[in-house]
């Protein structure tokens, strides 16, 4: 599966993560099949997972390069858990999707109830999708996008890559770093044991992310042994993805807008090593938790965040999802042109989410390495829109057309079934092999809000002097 295009992606990911003069590690990827797309989605899957695995090796000093199964890497970008004896809810709300307008196409994202209400505030209620489609045929795509967003909803008009690059936000986000990193003031020297078999044993990760990218990152960290505590607002529901992304974690609820919730959050944060969050650019700061405050509450914190649209430019605080970014930045239009027809053709999987998730995991591990070396805190920012820029720079040549993946077989899955909070499920095998460091999860997937918002074993005495209690 290794190719010149994959090598280029690997170089860009590695140098996006490591600004020093560390030589490019070797890349070992097996498997010749790739997802059918206008862009190297399978290559991005293999290299982003390789980056996270290599970051784990660098943290523990493992000299062996990880070996990546390219086909399994592509499958992990789609679905890693297969329910047995029970079905998942529908992935999309009845009104979510792409619609033709009077002058183009628009995508509406209505999975969350308040996003659907915002769409209906602008367009009114419709009895079914067909009636909504008839209404949208009389609308201007760009104007409607702005109206839905202004109402608090989520929408994106179809744009070409050229139109995106000419757009004030598209022009700006393309100049951002793939992974923007900053060293923070020093904290106490960490005493993480970093055993190769469970590199993140004793490391506490506070997870304030939802949907896919951030949860993919914390799922990977949990697979390396981290104690991951996910926090969701009291009313947040994610029924389609719970089984997929809560593997290895405990999931609790906390309201950061009330005094009791804030006190508990600050206590949890003071006992944390890593914070990952996926709020819009200014949302956490508006709650009183900017980078400086986070470091005050937890000196030496590894603080890694993402958003949909990037950290500068007019859309920095806009709500967004993978499918919307694909529509706005030109990926879905490039697919339309590549494969013919009038309708948008997005990537075959939500690759921006998954790739950014593994880049986040790699960034957390790099931040830990920096903390071990220099005792400093660390912060980093990533975005789906910036990851999209990486793909846009490297379309498949016209002569290259991947034929897709072979059918999934029992050999792709672990032999033992997983018992989840919803029933039995089969899980894909790990997409990488790093000698001495397996990807293992000590907890099965569990529903949101099924745990209490506290660390299981506090070991508070001496924690800020580096004593992690064994």
C-alpha positions as MATLAB code, in Angstrom:
seq = 'XXXXXXXXXXXXXXXXXXXXXXXXXXXXXXXXXXXXXXXXXXXXXXXXXXXXXXXXXXXXXXXXXXXXXXXXXXXXXXXXXXXXXXXXXXXXXXXXXXXXXXXXXXXXXXXXXXXXXXXXXXXXXXXXXXXXXXXXXXXXXXXXXXXXXXXXXXXXXXXXXXXXXXXXXXXXXXXXXXXXXXXXXXXXXXXXXXXXXXXXXXXXXXXXXXXXXXXXXXXXXXXXXXXXXXXXXXXXXXXXXXXXXXXXXXXXXXXXXXXXXXXXXXXXXXXXXXXXXXXXXXXXXXXXXXXXXXXXXXXXXXXXXXXXXXXXXXXXXXXXXXXXXXXXXXXXXXXXXXXXXXXXXXXXXXXXXXXXXXXXXXXXXXXXXXXXXXXXXXXXXXXXXXXXXXXXXXXXXXXXXXXXXXXXXXXXXXXXXXXXXXXXXXXXXXXXXXXXXXXXXXXXXXXXXXXXXXXXXXXXXXXXXXXXXX';
ca = [
       0.000    0.000    0.000;
       2.987    2.297    0.438;
       3.188    4.886   -2.329;
       4.696    8.254   -3.075;
       1.448    9.898   -1.989;
       1.473    8.034    1.330;
       5.114    8.966    1.915;
       4.261   12.630    1.334;
       1.393   12.468    3.825;
       3.633   10.746    6.357;
       6.274   13.451    6.020;
       3.740   16.226    6.491;
       2.116   14.592    9.499;
       5.454   13.871   11.171;
       6.792   17.390   10.661;
       3.456   18.795   11.796;
       3.904   16.942   15.080;
       7.645   17.290   15.631;
       9.261   20.657   14.992;
      12.729   19.509   16.038;
      15.305   17.829   13.839;
      14.254   14.266   14.681;
      14.657   12.177   11.506;
      11.532   10.892    9.802;
      10.805    7.418   11.225;
      10.264    4.559    8.768;
       6.706    3.826    7.700;
       5.634    0.194    7.416;
       2.172   -0.324    5.919;
       0.774   -3.587    4.545;
      -2.262   -4.117    2.350;
      -2.893   -2.973   -1.235;
      -6.613   -2.123   -1.188;
      -7.887    1.413   -0.615;
     -11.246    3.120   -0.225;
     -12.722    4.506   -3.429;
     -12.433    8.277   -3.246;
     -11.084   11.326   -5.053;
      -8.527   11.737   -2.272;
      -6.151    9.354   -0.455;
      -8.459    8.513    2.438;
      -6.937    5.089    3.102;
      -3.450    6.584    3.005;
      -4.558    9.237    5.495;
      -6.020    6.524    7.731;
      -2.776    4.545    7.714;
      -0.499    7.535    8.296;
      -2.586    9.224   11.002;
      -2.814    5.975   12.986;
       0.906    5.433   12.369;
       1.611    8.897   13.796;
      -0.266    8.096   17.011;
       1.480    4.730   17.321;
       4.893    6.288   16.633;
       4.215    8.967   19.251;
       3.564    6.194   21.778;
       6.847    4.545   20.817;
       8.717    7.853   21.141;
       7.244    8.462   24.588;
       8.419    5.102   25.952;
      11.680    4.981   23.997;
      10.622    1.950   21.969;
      13.052    1.803   18.999;
      10.791   -0.444   16.932;
       8.650    1.268   14.272;
       4.951    0.376   14.353;
       3.596   -1.800   11.564;
       0.271   -0.664   10.133;
      -2.393   -2.861    8.548;
      -3.688   -0.488    5.877;
      -6.989   -2.289    5.361;
      -7.766   -2.409    9.082;
      -6.801    1.259    9.382;
      -9.406    2.096    6.725;
     -12.009   -0.020    8.504;
     -11.362    1.783   11.807;
     -12.243    5.017    9.977;
     -15.713    3.586    9.418;
     -16.848    1.375   12.293;
     -14.765   -0.515   14.830;
     -17.596   -2.186   16.766;
     -20.230   -4.476   15.223;
     -23.315   -4.985   17.412;
     -24.555   -8.575   17.750;
     -28.227   -9.172   18.476;
     -29.116   -5.494   18.620;
     -29.224   -2.708   16.053;
     -27.832    0.807   16.145;
     -30.207    3.749   15.700;
     -30.208    5.497   12.344;
     -27.037    7.480   11.760;
     -28.906   10.552   10.501;
     -31.998   12.506   11.466;
     -34.822   12.253    8.928;
     -34.157   15.770    7.601;
     -30.343   15.690    7.612;
     -28.511   15.517    4.302;
     -27.850   17.198    0.965;
     -30.514   19.178   -0.878;
     -30.605   20.858   -4.278;
     -31.302   24.599   -4.141;
     -32.142   27.138   -6.822;
     -28.448   27.794   -7.431;
     -26.541   24.803   -6.067;
     -26.561   22.434   -3.093;
     -26.722   22.713    0.673;
     -26.229   20.226    3.493;
     -28.345   20.444    6.643;
     -27.109   18.825    9.850;
     -30.129   18.242   12.095;
     -29.129   15.285   14.285;
     -29.229   17.283   17.530;
     -32.750   18.449   18.472;
     -31.699   22.096   18.887;
     -30.048   22.063   15.449;
     -33.233   20.717   13.877;
     -35.254   23.381   15.689;
     -32.953   26.075   14.294;
     -33.482   24.768   10.757;
     -37.253   24.764   11.292;
     -37.103   28.297   12.672;
     -35.773   29.395    9.269;
     -37.627   27.058    6.900;
     -40.698   26.053    8.884;
     -41.851   22.547    9.727;
     -42.335   19.981    6.983;
     -44.184   16.687    7.041;
     -41.348   14.789    5.382;
     -38.055   15.085    3.560;
     -39.674   15.413    0.134;
     -41.673   18.452    1.192;
     -38.532   20.046    2.640;
     -36.679   19.331   -0.614;
     -39.387   21.175   -2.574;
     -39.028   24.205   -0.306;
     -35.243   24.210   -0.661;
     -35.423   24.226   -4.463;
     -36.556   27.849   -4.197;
     -33.706   28.918   -1.882;
     -30.276   30.442   -2.460;
     -27.669   28.091   -0.953;
     -25.253   30.662    0.473;
     -28.000   32.920    1.852;
     -29.756   29.939    3.446;
     -26.501   28.724    4.978;
     -26.080   32.090    6.699;
     -29.695   32.162    7.918;
     -29.531   28.674    9.460;
     -26.177   29.395   11.121;
     -27.471   32.721   12.471;
     -30.407   30.849   14.008;
     -28.001   28.538   15.858;
     -28.177   25.670   13.390;
     -25.699   23.796   11.227;
     -25.560   24.040    7.440;
     -23.006   24.316    4.647;
     -23.423   25.224    0.986;
     -21.482   23.238   -1.594;
     -18.372   25.141   -2.674;
     -15.566   24.317   -5.051;
     -12.016   24.278   -3.753;
     -11.329   27.504   -5.665;
     -14.343   29.193   -4.075;
     -13.217   28.010   -0.639;
      -9.681   29.308   -1.096;
     -11.106   32.668   -2.199;
     -13.439   32.777    0.819;
     -12.130   34.874    3.757;
     -12.242   31.895    6.093;
     -10.913   29.324    3.639;
      -7.997   31.607    2.848;
      -7.243   32.054    6.552;
      -7.518   28.470    7.774;
      -5.164   27.253    5.047;
      -2.388   29.296    6.653;
      -2.833   27.739   10.098;
      -0.481   25.039   11.338;
      -1.732   21.480   11.040;
      -0.981   21.149   14.764;
      -0.468   24.472   16.524;
       1.703   23.779   19.593;
       2.792   25.984   22.482;
       4.866   25.267   25.554;
       3.258   26.444   28.794;
       4.791   27.315   32.185;
       6.571   24.503   33.974;
       4.772   22.230   36.377;
       6.018   19.611   38.811;
       8.175   16.896   37.248;
       5.875   14.040   36.278;
       6.533   10.555   37.557;
       4.568    8.648   35.008;
       5.893    5.085   35.008;
       5.482    4.769   31.193;
       5.665    0.960   31.085;
       5.880   -0.156   27.440;
       3.002   -2.603   27.866;
       0.663    0.145   29.185;
       2.387    3.482   28.445;
      -0.389    5.623   29.913;
      -0.918    3.652   33.113;
      -1.588    6.181   35.887;
      -2.282    9.037   33.445;
      -5.601   10.806   33.896;
      -7.325   12.203   30.811;
     -10.302   14.517   31.234;
     -12.334   14.356   28.030;
     -14.672   17.218   27.086;
     -15.255   16.152   23.478;
     -18.277   14.819   21.613;
     -19.293   13.166   18.324;
     -16.217   11.633   16.635;
     -12.796   13.326   16.452;
     -12.130   13.984   20.134;
     -13.682   10.693   21.294;
     -11.487    8.829   18.786;
      -8.451   10.486   20.396;
      -9.447    9.562   23.945;
     -10.404    6.041   22.843;
      -6.860    5.569   21.531;
      -5.379    6.936   24.760;
      -7.589    4.589   26.787;
      -6.290    1.716   24.665;
      -2.779    2.599   25.870;
      -3.895    2.430   29.502;
      -5.050    5.976   30.296;
      -7.777    6.556   32.868;
     -10.239    8.492   30.696;
     -13.195   10.313   32.227;
     -15.594   11.783   29.692;
     -17.848   14.644   30.771;
     -21.070   15.574   28.943;
     -23.715   18.221   29.674;
     -26.829   16.941   31.511;
     -29.020   16.863   28.394;
     -26.541   15.671   25.740;
     -27.419   12.441   23.890;
     -25.342   10.573   21.330;
     -27.182    7.258   20.818;
     -25.667    6.283   17.477;
     -22.048    6.686   18.545;
     -22.022    5.697   22.223;
     -20.963    2.090   21.657;
     -18.357    3.104   19.092;
     -16.523    5.840   20.973;
     -16.896    5.139   24.713;
     -14.648    2.075   24.640;
     -12.226    2.121   27.578;
     -13.787    5.195   29.243;
     -16.016    6.140   32.117;
     -18.743    8.597   31.115;
     -20.245   11.137   33.499;
     -22.342   14.300   33.300;
     -21.472   17.751   34.576;
     -22.976   21.188   34.055;
     -20.197   23.754   33.628;
     -22.750   26.560   33.692;
     -23.686   26.083   37.353;
     -21.564   26.759   40.436;
     -21.542   23.160   41.706;
     -20.578   21.838   38.290;
     -17.736   24.332   37.968;
     -16.377   23.460   41.411;
     -16.406   19.770   40.563;
     -14.799   20.414   37.176;
     -12.005   22.427   38.755;
     -11.395   19.660   41.288;
     -11.254   17.048   38.531;
      -8.963   19.218   36.435;
      -6.577   19.800   39.349;
      -6.141   16.015   39.520;
      -5.744   15.559   35.751;
      -2.675   15.160   33.573;
      -4.381   15.728   30.215;
      -7.390   17.748   29.088;
      -8.871   17.344   25.623;
     -11.803   19.480   24.549;
     -13.773   20.175   21.403;
     -15.616   23.417   22.081;
     -15.873   26.232   19.578;
     -12.919   28.607   19.637;
     -13.988   30.995   22.414;
     -16.513   28.833   24.282;
     -14.285   27.552   27.091;
     -12.690   30.980   27.548;
     -16.135   32.530   27.936;
     -16.747   30.101   30.780;
     -13.602   31.429   32.458;
     -11.221   28.658   31.417;
      -8.664   30.067   29.007;
      -5.203   28.503   28.617;
      -3.741   30.489   31.506;
      -6.543   29.526   33.898;
      -6.317   25.857   32.940;
      -2.590   25.850   33.702;
      -3.258   27.586   37.049;
      -5.720   24.867   37.994;
      -3.417   22.066   36.864;
       0.234   23.166   36.537;
       1.992   21.337   33.707;
      -1.313   20.302   32.087;
      -1.291   18.751   28.601;
      -4.124   20.747   26.985;
      -5.183   19.672   23.462;
      -8.251   21.091   21.724;
     -10.008   20.949   18.380;
     -12.864   22.627   16.598;
     -14.502   22.252   13.209;
     -13.485   25.386   11.332;
     -10.109   26.443   12.707;
      -8.863   29.039   15.146;
      -8.705   32.232   13.095;
     -10.951   33.820   10.508;
     -14.654   34.697   10.516;
     -15.927   31.134   11.010;
     -13.782   30.266   14.031;
     -16.815   30.117   16.349;
     -19.187   28.493   13.873;
     -20.762   25.141   14.700;
     -19.594   22.413   12.379;
     -19.211   18.742   11.654;
     -17.125   16.617    9.288;
     -19.848   16.419    6.634;
     -20.307   20.205    6.652;
     -16.588   20.896    6.347;
     -16.426   18.518    3.362;
     -19.226   20.486    1.667;
     -17.769   23.925    2.315;
     -14.089   23.338    1.558;
     -14.358   21.627   -1.819;
     -13.937   17.939   -0.974;
     -17.544   17.024   -1.815;
     -17.422   19.108   -5.008;
     -14.172   17.448   -6.093;
     -15.848   14.065   -5.588;
     -18.798   15.237   -7.700;
     -16.463   16.219  -10.519;
     -14.358   13.074  -10.228;
     -17.264   10.620  -10.305;
     -19.725   12.566  -12.445;
     -23.292   13.609  -11.768;
     -24.737   16.712  -10.185;
     -25.004   15.815   -6.496;
     -22.120   16.247   -4.025;
     -19.919   13.169   -3.525;
     -18.346   13.253   -0.050;
     -15.547   11.036    1.187;
     -16.632    7.426    1.794;
     -16.057    7.794    5.548;
     -15.864   10.730    7.953;
     -12.124   10.881    7.439;
     -11.637   14.412    8.750;
     -13.037   13.378   12.119;
     -11.073   10.163   12.423;
      -7.776   11.514   11.114;
      -7.964   14.576   13.363;
      -8.738   12.277   16.290;
      -5.565   10.258   15.782;
      -3.578   13.463   15.270;
      -4.941   14.681   18.607;
      -3.883   11.442   20.305;
      -0.400   11.776   18.819;
      -0.276   15.393   20.023;
      -1.193   14.404   23.582;
       1.630   11.847   23.551;
       4.058   14.429   22.157;
       2.980   16.867   24.874;
       3.714   14.201   27.478;
       7.143   13.646   25.946;
       7.838   17.368   26.173;
       6.688   17.387   29.810;
       9.003   14.486   30.656;
      11.935   16.235   28.978;
      11.364   19.794   30.177;
       8.654   19.648   32.898;
       6.662   22.276   30.988;
       2.949   22.424   30.376;
       1.784   22.042   26.785;
      -1.131   23.210   24.655;
      -2.104   22.430   21.083;
      -4.918   23.163   18.649;
      -6.215   21.213   15.659;
      -9.269   21.510   13.417;
     -11.240   19.495   10.884;
     -10.906   22.311    8.346;
      -7.113   22.273    8.568;
      -7.042   18.495    8.159;
      -9.242   18.998    5.084;
      -6.574   21.314    3.643;
      -4.083   18.455    3.882;
      -6.297   16.222    1.739;
      -7.086   18.989   -0.734;
      -3.366   19.407   -1.375;
      -3.037   15.755   -2.430;
      -5.844   14.503   -4.698;
      -5.402   11.222   -6.485;
      -3.997   11.676   -9.997;
      -6.613   11.118  -12.726;
      -4.971    7.791  -13.620;
      -5.358    6.404  -10.068;
      -8.697    4.938   -9.077;
      -8.747    2.693   -5.971;
     -11.165   -0.184   -6.266;
     -12.355   -0.228   -2.657;
     -11.810   -2.597    0.240;
     -12.482   -6.350    0.176;
     -15.527   -7.562    2.146;
     -14.953   -7.647    5.871;
     -14.215  -11.138    7.207;
     -14.127  -12.761   10.669;
     -10.324  -12.573   10.507;
     -10.607   -8.766   10.759;
     -12.186   -9.025   14.217;
     -10.982  -10.044   17.644;
     -11.783  -13.638   18.536;
     -13.415  -12.702   21.832;
     -16.682  -10.790   21.826;
     -17.114   -7.642   23.896;
     -19.943   -7.307   26.407;
     -21.138   -3.701   26.230;
     -23.844   -1.781   28.051;
     -26.165   -2.624   25.130;
     -25.264   -6.275   24.566;
     -22.633   -8.289   22.729;
     -20.454   -6.796   20.015;
     -17.492   -7.787   17.856;
     -14.509   -5.450   17.675;
     -11.990   -4.960   14.897;
      -8.440   -6.055   15.547;
      -5.911   -3.321   16.252;
      -4.838   -1.495   13.078;
      -1.193   -1.439   14.187;
       1.422   -3.644   15.795;
       4.007   -2.043   18.064;
       6.196   -4.703   19.716;
       5.569   -4.739   23.459;
       2.753   -2.161   23.320;
      -0.643   -3.661   22.465;
      -3.815   -1.621   22.053;
      -6.032   -2.983   24.849;
      -9.076   -1.584   26.633;
      -9.857   -2.429   30.227;
     -13.460   -1.168   30.080;
     -16.282   -2.021   27.716;
     -18.332    0.730   26.055;
     -20.848    2.277   28.422;
     -23.751    4.743   28.127;
     -23.217    8.455   28.605;
     -23.831    9.484   32.202;
     -23.320    5.964   33.566;
     -20.483    6.973   35.938;
     -19.975    9.609   38.603;
     -17.897   12.717   37.771;
     -14.889   11.791   39.867;
     -11.651    9.906   39.543;
     -11.877    6.359   40.807;
      -8.711    6.380   42.898;
      -7.734    9.855   44.041;
      -4.227    9.366   45.505;
      -4.214   13.087   46.229;
      -1.341   13.098   48.700;
       1.759   14.359   46.955;
       0.120   14.417   43.523;
       1.519   17.825   42.601;
       4.942   16.757   43.787;
       4.821   13.991   41.203;
       3.684   11.104   43.438;
       1.052    9.223   41.466;
       0.378    6.653   44.117;
       1.717    3.693   42.169;
];
